[in-house]
Amino acid sequence: MNVRITMVGTGYVGLVTGACFAELGHDVICVDKDERKIDMLRQGKMPIYEPGLDELVQRNVVAGRISFSTDLSESVKDRDAVFIAVGTPTEAGSDRADLKYVFAAAAQIATAVTGFTVIVTKSTVPVGTNRQVFDIAKANLNPEAEIAVASNPEFLREGAAIKDFLEPDRIVVGVDTPQAAEVMERIYAPLLLNGQVPFLTMGIETAELVKYAANAFLAVKISFINEMANLCEAVGATVEDVAHGIGLDKRIGRAFLNTGPGWGGSCFPKDTRALLATASDAGVKSLVVSSAVDVNNQRKTDMVSRVLNAADGDVKGKKIAVLGVTFKGQTDDMRDSTSLILLPALQEKGATVVAFDPSNPHEAAALLPGVEMTRTAREAATGADVLVILTDWMVFKTYNFKEIASVMATPVMVDLRNMFSAAQAQKNGFINYISLGR
């Protein structure tokens, strides 16, 4: 059944979710106060990099199921559900989530909605936020309207977000009224037809906590395998075999047991900090999550020494080529990427750093001053003393590394994603190959 939906915010979550709702057959308006973004979307251009998103949006624009606007007040009238999908960055000077954009959206939505509307928080927010959203909305509510609130956390992986939405492991909805539950079931009904997708209805506070608990647990898994990688190096073991051996245990699972240079992105760093702040406010110790954060921070710093060792302990006057600056492959997101620690540290030690990223992230120039961004991997590697693979772009596996090695001053590879093997590197002409946990 068609549901009239408005998405407030066309960032990563809002745009992907809105486009996917339209794909399910719903009538969707995506709203953003950023006129540049809306103009881009109306021209068929995507403000973010996500595989398949441009085709998905265009298909639903043509079908008349999705449109874009800067007028929030007009866009929330006569809608069944209005989703808040604005940013919740870490608050300056603390570990708490900054909720000012969520609360501002709630107040503005409430003044303009008509009829019965469910205000749904899609943004990741701490426990108790939806109750505050309801209070703010009630205080500003249009007399002609009636509202309910719902928590509907997202579980989208950047680079695989469309698949994650259309083939979800579960759908989590926090509600406290039958009317809100009925609207949320109608929205997700097309995904529930075969009965294979768990639709979990629970209390609002519980749904809020599910999102933080999920991200914290995944962050713990990554920090754990990175610690095991260090131990593997010390005792002569191989981390991939360790991960495979424990990952086949159904109680553990193989996902998120890939060693690397530390986790980053838009979710894990801010969500672990926010969860720790919530636990602290509640007087509860969270030693496991706190340790995972500490391990991750140390991990990023340790990557500097890996590159230094590859350059015989000194990078002064040397050229370091870096492949990938985003926090992971298949996305242009640079938030909390290891590149923001590693590359400036190498510059401070006297290196000339040149980088290439397939997504050509528009933020690179501002976030990595003095780092030249090239158009190809070969261009970055030309004359380089060390080649660092920092991001796990799948396309890197298709590159001609024999040619890349041939243009380097010293063909040395530091593979911080374990994308290759020592045998492959040697076959391609690299005289030294350094990886993690082997």
N, C-alpha and C positions, 0 to 999 in steps of 0.2 A: 504494500500500500504506500502510495506516495506521501512523503512527509515534507513539510516546508521547513527548511533549516537555514539558519544564518550562522556563518562562522565569523567571529570577530578576531581578526589577526590572520595575516597571510604569510606568516613565517613558515618554518619547516612543518610543524605539526598542523597548523591551520590549513595550509594550502593542500598538503597531501590528503588530510582527512576530508576536506571539502570536496576535492576532486573524486575521491573514492566514494563518498556518499552520493555524489551525482552519478557515478558509475552504477550504483545500486538502484538508480531510478528516482532518486529524490530531487526535489527542487531546491537548489542551493544558491545562496548569495554569499560571496566572500567579501568581507569588509576590511579595509585598512585605511588608517589616516595618512599613510605614506602615498602621496599621489604618484610618485615615480613608480612604485611597485604596481599600483593599479593600472597605470598607463602601459607598463610592460606586459602585464597579463592580458589586457585588452588587445594588444598587438600580437599575442601568441608567444611572447618571450617569458621565460621562467626566471624569477629573481634568485632561485636556488638551483643547485645541481642535484638532481635525483634521477637515476635511470628510469626512463619510461614516462616521466611525469608530463613532459611536453605533449606527447601523443595522447595521454589520458585526458588532459585538460582540453586540448583541441577537439577531441571527439565529443566531449560533453558540452562544449560551447556550441558546436554545430547542431547537436541534438536539442539545444535549448534548456539543458538541465542545470547549467552553472553560469553565473554572471558575476561581475566584479563592481564594487562601488566604494566610494569614500564617505558616503552619507550613512552613518550608523543609524541615526534616528529613523530614517525612512526605511532602512533595510530590515529593521526588527519588527515592524508592524505586521500584524496578522501572520505570525509565524508560530509553528508548533514547538520548535526548540531553537534556542540561541546558545551556541557554544562559545565559551571564552577560551581562546587559544593564543593568549598574549604571553610575552616573556616573563619569566620569574627568575631573574638573575640573582646571584648572591648579593646580599645587602652590603654596601660599603662599610667596612670596619667590623663586620661580624660574619658568622657562618650561616645566618638565617636567610631564607628566601625573601627577596624584596617583592612584596605583593601589591605595590601601589598601582601597577597597571591592571591587575585583576580587579581591584576594588573600584578603580575609576571606570572600568568597563561595566561593572555591575551597576553602578549608579546611573550611568548614561543609558544603559539598556532599559532599566526599570522605568525611566521617565517616558519612554517611547513605545513600549510593548502594548499590544491590545489583545483582549481576550485572554484565554488561558495559555501560558507559555512556560516551558521548562527551561530554566537557565542552567546550562550544563558546563561544569568546569572541566575542560580538557587539559588546561595547563597543569603542570606538576606543582602541587601545593601542599603545604604541611597540614597535619591533622588539625581540624577545627576551622579551616579556611572557608569551607562551604557554608558553615553556620554563619560566619561573618558576612559572606556574600549574600545570604538570605536576609540578614538584618539590614544591610546596606540597601539592598533592592527594595525591601519593604518600606524603608524610610523615604525612598524616592519614587515609590510606585505610582504610575498613572492610575487614577481612580477607576478607569475603564478596564483595568487589567487584573488578572489573577496569576500568581506565579507559584512554582515549586522549584526546588533546586535538585541537581543530581551531580554526583562525581563520576566521571567516566575516564579514568586514566588511560593513556596511550602506551603501547609497547612496540613502537616502531623503531627498527634499526635503520640508521641512515645508510643508504646504498641498497636497501632491500625493503623499503618502507611500503611500497604498493603491495608486494606479495604478503608482507606481514599483516597488512590491513585486510586484504581479501581472503587470506588463508590464516586466520589467527589461531594461536594456541588456545586462547580463551578471550572472552569479553567480560570485563568487570564493570559493574554498575552499582553505585551507591545511591540509594533513595530512601525516603521515609514516608512517601505517600503512594497509594495505588495508582493515582493519575500519572505521576511522574514515571513509575515503573512501566505503565502501559505505553506511554509515548516512546520510552527507550526501547522497548521490545519491538515496536513498530519500525523504529529506525533500523534496527539490526536484523529484522525478520528475514531479508534475502540471504543473509549469511547463516541462518539457523535452519533452513529448510530441510537439509539432510540429517539434522540431529547430531552432527559430528562435532560441532563447535560448542564447547561449554559456555553457557550464558550464566554468569555468576551474579546474582542479585544479593546485595548485602547492605549493612548499615553504611552511612556516609563516611563516618570516621574510619571504618575498616577499609573501605575502598581507597581512601586517601593514603592509608598506610601501606596497602598492597604495592603501590607503585614504588615507594621509597624502599620497601623491603626487597623487592625484586632487583632493583638497580644496585642496591648495596650488596646483595648476595652475589651478583655477577661480578661486581668489582672485587669482592673477596676472592672469587675463583681466579681472577687474573693475577691479583697480587700473590696468591698462593703459588701458582705455577711459575711465576717469575722468581719467587724464592727458591723453588725446587730447581729452576734452571741454574741458579747460582751454585746450589749444592751439587748438581750434576757436573758442572765444570770443575769443582773442587775434588770430586771423587772419581772422575772419569766415566760418568754415565751419560746417557743421551736423553734429553728432556722430551723429545717427541715420543720415544718409546715409553717413558714414564707416563706421559699424558694418555697415550693409547691404552696402556695397561690399567690405569685407574678409571679411564673414561668408559670402558666397556662395562664397568659396574653400574647397573641401572640406578643405584642409589646416588651415583655421582654424575654420570653423563659426560660426554666428550666436549660439549659446547663450552666456549670461553676458557679452554685450557691450552691456548696457544701463547707461547712466550713472546714477549716483545719489549718495546722501549717504554712501556707504561701507558695506562689508560688516560684518555682525555675526552674531549667532545662536549656536547651541550648538556649531558645528563649526569654521568657518573660523578664528576668532580663536585658540581653544585648540589646534587641530590644526596651524596654521602655527607657533605658538610651540613646540609639542612637537617638530615636525619639525626646527626650527632647533636645539633642544636636543640632539636625537639626532645631527644632523650635527656639532655642536660636540663632543659626546662622542667621535665617531668621527674627529675631526680633519679634517673636510671642510667647506670653505667653501660656503655656500649664499646667494650674493649676490642671486640673482633673487628668491627667496622673502623674504629680509630686506628688499629694496627694496619689494616689494609690501606688506609690513606697514607700513613707514614711510609709503608713499604713502597707505595707508588711514587711518592715524592722523591724518595731516595733513588728509586729506579731511574727516573728521568735524569737525575744528576750523574748517576753512574755511567750513563751512555757517553758522557764527555770523555771519560778515561778510556773507553773502548776505542774511540777514534784516535785519541792521543797515542795509544799503544800501537795502533796500525801505522801511525806516522813516526814511529821510532821515538815516541815520547815528546815530540815538539812539532807544532803546526805553524810556528812563526815563519812567515814568508812562503807558506805552501798554499796550494789551491785545493779546497775540499769541495767536491761535487756531491750534492744531496738529491736523491730521487724521492720526491714526495714530501710535502710540508703540512698536509692536512692531518687531522688526528688519526684517521684511518683511511683506507682506500674506498673508492666509489662514492666519495662525497667531497664537497668543497669547503667543509666546515673546519676551521682552524682553531676553534675554541679549546683552550687548554691542551693544545697539541704539544708533544715533546719537542717539536721544531722550535717552539718559542723559548725553550731553555737551551737546547743543544746548539743551535746556530749562533745565537749571540755569545755563548760561552766560547765557541771556537773563534769568533771574531775578536773577542777580548784577548785571546791568546795569540793573536797576530795572523790568523788565517784569512785568506780571501775565500769567501763562501759563495758558491754559485749553485742555484737550485732549479729543479724542473718539477712541475706537478701537472699531470694530465688535465686536471680541472681548471687550471689557471686561476686560482682563487683571487678574487678582486681585493681581498684584505691583505694579501701578502706584502705589498709595498709598504703599507702603514705598520704592520705588525713586525716585519723583518727589515728594518731600515739598513741599507748598505748591502743587502743580499740581492745579487742580480738574478732575476728570474728569466730563464731561457725558454725558447720555443720547443726544444727537443732535448731528449736525454743525451744524445750525442754531443750537442752543443755545450751542455753543462759539463760533460766529462772531458772535453778537449783540453789537454794540458794539465789535467788534475793529477794530484799526487795520491788522493784517496777518493774512492767512490762509496758513498753511504746510502744504503737502501733503508729509508726511514718509514715509509708508508707502504702498506700491502695492497698496492693497486694490482688487480689481476692482469691488467694489460702489460705490466712489466715482464710477465712470463713470455710474452711474444716478441720481446725486443732482441735485436741482434747484439748480444753482449760481446761477441768476438770482435765486432767492429768497434764497440764502445771501448773495450780494453785497448784496442790498437791505437786510439787517439789520445790515451792518457800518458802523462809523463812517467808515472809509475803505476802499473796496473794492480792496484790493491783494492779489494772490496770488503766493506764492513756491512754485513747483512743483518740488520737489527730486526728483521721479520722472519728469518730462516726460510726465505722463499726459494733458496737454491741449496746446493750441496758443495762441499769442497771439490768433489770430482767434476761437477759441472763448471765451477769457477776455473779450475785448472785447465779443463778442456777448452775454455773460451780465452785462455791466455792470461789469466790473473796469476800473479806470482805469489800472492798471499790472500787468504780468504778467512775472515773472522765472522763467526756467528754466535748465537746465544745458546747456552745450555748443552753444548756438545763437547 
